[in-house]
Amino acid sequence: GEDVTKRGTFSVDQLKQGYSKALASGSQVKLLMPLLGETGCRLAEIVGLRIDDIDLDNDLIYIRPNQARRLKTKGSERVLPLVGQAKEAMIAVMVGSDGEYLYPQYIKDSQCYATHASNALNKWIKKDFDGLTAHSLRHTFRDRLRDVECPMDAIDQLGGWRAVGSVGNGYGHGYSVGKLRGWVNAIAIR
């Protein structure tokens, strides 16, 4: 464990800069940055999204398994609020979709090739953000939620992380989407 290096996180200024570049570029790959950074999703969860999993009328994303992409854990299945620049990016990416998948270029023979998207996105992010990676966005999301004093079990619910607290964390349905939206709005980059 001594050779393990701690993954870096983005500053708010870096997020603003990256999101601005991504939205201005219109690049499907670069648009992953605000989608990942503002939802806390794993890259495969976004790349493997079906258009049916996106509800723009209610600003929601349904993270659920499909024939091209499984989820990492049972707790990964969740409903997330879509706010701020993530919504802008989502709308821009949907224009290039095939009507079935959000990122059809990474779906081949009913299988999601998220690693290809990760390689393309990380090439840009590592160069422009001092070696940070797409996965650093997930770590940053968690830190940003901590900064607004979001309860740990709500953070786990938003990120699809397995709760490590007490047995009681698994009881009930968790926080309402409205409550989760409040915390995500509190950290949204505008």
Secondary structure, 3 states (H helix, E strand, C coil): CCCCCCCCCCCHHHHHHHHHHHHHHCCCCCCHHHHHHHHCCCHHHHHCCEHHHEECCCCEEEECCCCCCCCCCHHHCEEEECCHHHHHHHHHHHHCCCCCECCHHHEECCEECHHHHHHHHHHHHHHHCCCCCHHHHHHHHHHHHHHCCCCHHHHHHHHCCCCCCCHHHHCCCCCCHHHHHHHHHHHCCC
